[in-house]
């Protein structure tokens, strides 16, 4: 299938229309096949254009408003946004302008606005350096307010700076991390992950086909390491998809039972187990239907995913926070159920990829009062910054941590021990 840059741009506009207009998540759109008709290079380009535009949308809008008396329909506005981001990122003006004019010109509803698109983008192209004079884009107010209240204005600004930069690619090695870093020309992080700044096509990297590693943010790799699993231990991975933690557990030699309610998401777990030559028992089930006793449990609870915005800038635009209360209540229920499945003397890690204390620190503070025999342990791990230790005894990671090497996802995790 030949590459078609115009098709990539048209698909990027569609993604923005769905995310900003319909509240759909990028991951759901991709899973539904939104880009399947594109050639692989165009698929990657469309996703990158949409992602870059979401990250820089505040800047794009500030530049565009100088040249618009009123905002046009969303499809035209999103074409202008993408065009602005491309132009200010150094793309050739004639290619960007001509492509966006062509796309809008062929649109049955908005074709008459192709002249507007042409005029506005040419004005943007005449002064692309204006982009750098604008502030770092801020989160929408519905999310910025609770996060700023939790972490303070200076930290909030640092978090937003990390979001704007985006995220490098982190890998978890199946074997020797130092050797993998040398092979790929990556950086070995203090906690054992390997980081690549310009990875390119993931499936083309050395070791992919052989299953020598899998993609997993450095923060997301720490919860399993906190469990310090021993070969042969029976371990339960609740809410297992997309499966990075399942692979870690299996690589440690544990007997893993991986549970998730989503058949579609668990197909990816099964595929990665096959690629890496690792084994785990896969169960497509509601976590509350699981019964038994395990030596160790990992509960990566459903959450707001606000810690992953540097990778998924669509989240604050597709959501509005209305689901927070329900998620927090679900997390407490799941924690209680998981605790009932842990044998006496066993250990459990509770974690969420959230920046909201109500989905992390507060959950554990309340669990300590609610669950008998629960104590928090300090994980014996290399590479953990003492400043990550939270007051109740868990670990709190934020996107502004490790800023000098590219940041890290926001995560909360706590190592819990059940009295013997």
C-alpha positions in Angstrom: 0.0 0.0 0.0 1.6 3.3 -1.1 2.1 6.1 1.4 -0.3 9.0 1.2 0.5 12.0 3.5 -2.9 13.6 2.7 -4.7 10.5 3.9 -2.6 10.6 7.1 -3.6 14.3 7.7 -7.3 13.5 6.9 -7.3 10.7 9.4 -5.6 12.9 12.0 -8.4 15.4 11.6 -10.9 12.6 12.1 -9.2 11.4 15.3 -9.4 15.0 16.7 -13.1 15.3 15.7 -13.9 12.1 17.6 -11.7 12.9 20.7 -12.7 16.6 21.0 -16.2 16.4 19.7 -17.4 12.9 20.8 -15.3 12.3 23.9 -13.8 9.1 22.5 -10.3 7.9 23.6 -7.5 7.5 21.1 -7.0 3.9 22.2 -10.6 3.0 21.6 -10.5 4.6 18.2 -7.4 2.7 17.2 -8.8 -0.6 18.6 -11.9 0.0 16.5 -9.8 0.2 13.3 -9.9 4.0 12.7 -6.5 3.9 10.9 -6.5 0.3 9.6 -7.0 1.4 5.9 -3.8 3.4 6.0 -0.3 2.2 5.1 1.8 1.6 8.2 3.9 4.8 7.8 0.7 6.9 7.3 -0.9 5.2 10.3 2.0 6.2 12.5 2.0 9.7 11.0 -1.7 10.2 11.6 -1.4 9.1 15.2 1.6 11.3 15.7 -0.1 14.4 14.2 -3.1 14.0 16.4 -1.0 13.4 19.5 1.3 16.4 18.8 -1.7 18.6 18.2 -3.4 17.6 21.4 -0.2 18.3 23.3 0.1 21.7 21.7 -3.5 22.6 21.2 -3.5 25.6 23.6 -0.6 27.2 21.7 -2.2 26.4 18.3 -5.5 28.0 19.4 -3.8 31.1 20.7 -2.1 31.6 17.3 -5.2 30.9 15.3 -7.4 33.2 17.3 -5.4 36.2 16.0 -6.5 35.4 12.4 -10.1 34.3 13.0 -13.1 36.5 13.8 -14.9 33.4 15.0 -14.1 29.7 15.1 -15.3 27.6 12.2 -16.8 24.1 12.4 -14.8 21.6 14.4 -13.5 19.7 11.4 -12.1 22.9 9.8 -10.8 24.1 13.2 -9.0 20.8 13.7 -7.5 21.0 10.2 -6.2 24.5 11.1 -4.8 23.2 14.5 -2.9 20.3 12.8 -1.6 22.6 10.1 -0.4 25.1 12.7 1.4 22.4 14.7 3.1 21.2 11.5 4.1 24.6 10.3 5.5 25.6 13.7 7.3 22.3 13.9 9.2 23.1 10.7 7.2 21.3 8.0 7.4 22.9 4.5 4.6 25.5 4.2 3.5 24.6 0.7 3.0 21.0 1.5 1.0 21.6 4.7 -1.1 24.4 3.3 -1.9 22.6 0.0 -2.8 19.4 1.8 -5.2 21.1 4.3 -6.8 23.2 1.5 -7.3 20.0 -0.5 -8.8 18.1 2.4 -11.3 20.8 3.4 -12.0 21.6 -0.3 -13.2 18.0 -0.9 -15.3 18.1 2.2 -19.0 18.3 1.2 -20.0 20.2 4.2 -17.1 22.6 4.6 -15.6 22.9 1.1 -16.5 26.6 0.8 -14.0 27.3 3.7 -10.9 26.2 1.8 -10.1 29.8 1.1 -10.2 30.6 4.8 -7.9 27.6 5.5 -5.4 28.8 2.8 -5.4 32.4 4.1 -5.0 31.5 7.8 -2.3 28.9 7.4 -0.3 31.2 5.2 -0.3 33.8 7.9 0.8 31.1 10.5 3.6 30.1 8.1 4.8 33.6 7.8 5.7 33.7 11.5 6.2 30.2 12.9 8.6 31.4 15.6 5.6 32.9 17.5 5.0 29.3 18.8 8.0 29.5 21.1 6.8 32.7 22.7 3.7 31.1 24.2 3.5 29.4 27.6 3.5 25.7 28.1 0.0 24.4 27.5 -2.1 23.8 30.6 -4.5 21.0 31.4 -8.2 21.8 31.2 -9.5 23.5 34.3 -11.6 20.5 35.5 -8.4 18.5 35.9 -5.8 21.2 36.6 -7.7 22.4 39.7 -7.6 19.2 41.7 -4.0 18.4 40.7 -2.8 21.9 41.5 -4.5 21.6 44.9 -2.8 18.3 45.5 0.7 19.2 44.4 1.0 23.0 44.4 1.5 25.5 41.6 5.2 24.9 41.0 4.9 21.2 40.8 1.8 21.6 38.6 3.8 23.6 36.1 6.6 21.0 36.1 4.0 18.2 35.4 2.6 20.2 32.5 6.1 20.8 31.1 6.6 17.0 31.2 3.2 16.4 29.4 4.2 18.9 26.7 7.5 17.2 26.0 5.9 13.8 25.7 7.5 10.5 26.6 10.4 8.4 25.4 10.1 4.6 24.9 10.8 2.4 27.9 11.5 -1.3 27.7 11.5 -4.0 30.3 14.2 -6.6 29.5 13.5 -10.3 29.8 17.1 -10.9 30.7 20.2 -8.7 31.1 19.2 -5.0 31.2 22.7 -3.6 30.7 23.3 -5.8 27.7 20.0 -4.7 26.2 20.8 -1.1 26.7 24.1 -1.5 24.9 22.5 -3.5 22.0 19.8 -0.8 21.4 21.9 2.2 22.3 19.6 3.1 25.1 20.0 4.4 28.6 19.8 2.0 31.6 17.6 3.7 34.2 18.3 3.3 37.9 15.3 0.9 38.4 16.4 -1.4 35.6 14.3 -0.2 32.6 16.0 0.6 29.3 15.0 4.0 27.8 15.2 4.9 24.1 14.7 8.5 23.0 14.2 8.0 19.3 13.0 4.4 19.0 11.5 4.5 15.5 9.4 1.5 14.5 9.1 -0.7 17.6 8.7 -4.0 15.8 11.9 -3.4 13.8 14.1 -3.0 17.0 16.6 -5.8 17.7 15.2 -8.4 20.1 11.5 -7.7 19.3 10.9 -10.9 17.3 13.0 -12.9 19.8 10.9 -11.6 22.7 13.9 -10.2 24.5 11.9 -7.2 25.9 8.5 -5.6 26.0 7.3 -2.0 26.1 6.5 -0.7 29.6 7.0 2.7 31.2 9.7 2.7 33.9 7.1 3.6 36.6 4.8 0.8 35.6 7.6 -1.7 35.9 8.3 -1.0 39.6 5.2 -2.6 41.2 6.2 -6.1 40.2 9.8 -5.5 41.4 8.4 -4.4 44.7 6.8 -7.9 45.1 10.3 -9.6 44.9 8.7 -12.8 43.5 10.4 -16.1 44.0 10.3 -19.0 41.5 7.3 -21.2 41.9 5.2 -18.7 44.0 1.5 -18.5 43.1 0.8 -14.9 42.1 -2.4 -13.3 41.0 -2.4 -10.4 38.5 -5.7 -8.6 38.8 -6.7 -6.2 35.9 -3.8 -7.7 34.0 -4.2 -6.1 30.5 -2.2 -4.9 28.6 0.1 -7.4 30.3 3.5 -5.8 31.0 3.3 -6.8 34.7 2.2 -10.3 33.8 5.3 -10.8 31.7 7.5 -9.5 34.5 5.9 -12.0 36.9 6.3 -14.9 34.5 9.9 -13.9 33.8 10.6 -14.1 37.5 9.6 -17.8 37.4 6.3 -17.3 39.3 3.1 -19.3 38.6 1.0 -16.5 37.3 -2.8 -16.2 37.0 -3.6 -13.2 34.9 -7.2 -11.9 35.2 -9.0 -9.2 33.2 -12.6 -8.7 32.1 -11.7 -7.6 28.6 -11.3 -10.4 26.1 -10.0 -8.0 23.4 -7.3 -6.5 25.7 -6.2 -10.0 26.9 -5.5 -11.1 23.3 -2.6 -8.7 23.4 -1.4 -10.3 26.7 -1.6 -13.8 25.1 0.3 -12.5 22.0 3.1 -11.0 24.1 3.4 -14.2 26.2 3.8 -16.2 23.0 6.4 -13.7 21.6 8.5 -13.8 24.7 8.2 -17.5 25.4 6.7 -16.9 28.8 3.7 -18.7 30.4 0.7 -17.6 32.5 -2.8 -18.8 33.1 -5.2 -16.4 31.4 -8.6 -15.9 32.8 -11.2 -13.6 31.1 -13.3 -12.8 34.2 -14.6 -10.1 36.5 -12.1 -9.7 39.4 -14.9 -10.1 41.9 -15.6 -13.6 40.6 -12.1 -14.9 41.4 -11.7 -17.2 44.4 -8.7 -18.9 46.0 -5.5 -18.0 47.9 -2.3 -16.6 46.5 1.2 -16.0 47.9 1.3 -12.6 46.2 -1.2 -10.3 44.4 -0.8 -7.4 42.2 -3.8 -5.1 41.9 -3.3 -2.5 39.2 -6.8 -1.0 39.8 -8.9 0.8 37.2 -8.3 4.5 37.6 -8.4 7.9 35.9 -5.1 7.2 34.1 -4.1 10.8 34.8 -0.5 9.7 35.3 -0.2 8.7 31.6 -1.2 12.0 30.0 2.4 12.6 28.6 1.8 9.4 26.5 -2.0 9.9 26.1 -2.8 13.6 25.7 -6.3 12.8 24.6 -7.3 11.8 28.1 -8.0 15.3 29.6 -9.9 16.3 26.4 -12.0 13.1 26.1 -12.9 12.9 29.8 -14.5 15.4 32.2 -13.9 13.8 35.6 -17.4 12.7 36.1 -16.3 9.1 36.5 -13.8 9.8 39.3 -16.2 9.1 42.2 -17.2 5.7 40.8 -13.6 4.7 40.1 -12.6 5.6 43.7 -15.4 3.5 45.1 -14.5 0.6 42.8 -10.9 0.7 43.8 -11.7 0.3 47.5 -14.0 -2.6 46.7 -11.4 -4.3 44.6 -8.7 -3.7 47.3 -10.9 -5.4 49.9 -11.7 -8.4 47.6 -8.0 -8.8 46.6 -7.1 -8.8 50.3 -9.5 -11.7 50.9 -7.6 -13.7 48.3 -4.2 -13.2 49.9 -2.9 -15.9 52.1 -1.8 -15.1 55.7 1.8 -13.8 55.5 1.4 -12.9 51.8 2.1 -9.6 50.2 0.2 -7.4 47.8 1.0 -4.4 45.7 -1.9 -1.9 45.1 -1.1 0.6 42.4 -2.8 3.1 40.1 -1.5 5.1 37.2 -3.1 8.2 38.7 -1.9 11.6 39.9 -5.0 12.0 42.2 -4.2 11.2 45.9 -7.8 9.9 46.3 -6.8 7.1 43.9 -3.6 6.4 45.8 -2.5 7.7 49.1 -6.0 8.2 50.4 -7.0 4.6 49.4 -4.2 3.1 51.5 -4.8 5.4 54.4 -8.4 4.2 54.6 -7.4 0.6 53.9 -5.1 0.6 57.0 -8.1 1.6 59.1 -10.4 -0.9 57.4 -8.5 -4.1 56.9 -7.2 -6.1 59.9 -3.6 -7.4 59.7 -2.5 -4.9 57.0 1.0 -3.3 57.3 3.0 -1.3 54.7 6.5 -2.4 53.9 9.4 -0.4 52.4 10.5 -2.1 49.2 14.1 -3.2 49.0 14.8 -1.9 45.5 17.7 -0.2 43.9 17.2 3.1 42.1 14.2 4.5 44.1 14.5 8.1 45.1 13.8 8.6 48.9 11.7 11.7 47.9 9.2 9.3 46.3 8.2 7.9 49.7 4.7 9.2 50.6 3.6 9.9 54.2 1.5 6.7 54.6 4.3 4.5 53.4 3.7 4.1 49.6 5.6 5.4 46.6 4.4 8.4 44.6 5.9 9.0 41.2 5.1 12.1 39.0 5.8 13.0 35.4 8.3 15.7 36.5 10.5 13.1 38.3 13.6 12.2 36.3 13.0 15.3 34.2 16.7 15.3 33.1 16.3 12.0 31.4 12.7 12.4 30.0 10.3 12.1 32.9 8.2 9.1 34.0 4.5 8.3 34.2 2.6 9.3 37.2 2.0 6.3 39.5 1.1 5.4 43.0 2.1 2.1 44.6 2.1 0.5 48.0 3.6 -2.8 49.2 1.2 -4.4 51.7 1.8 -7.3 54.0 -0.9 -9.6 55.6 -0.2 -10.7 59.1 0.6 -14.4 59.4 
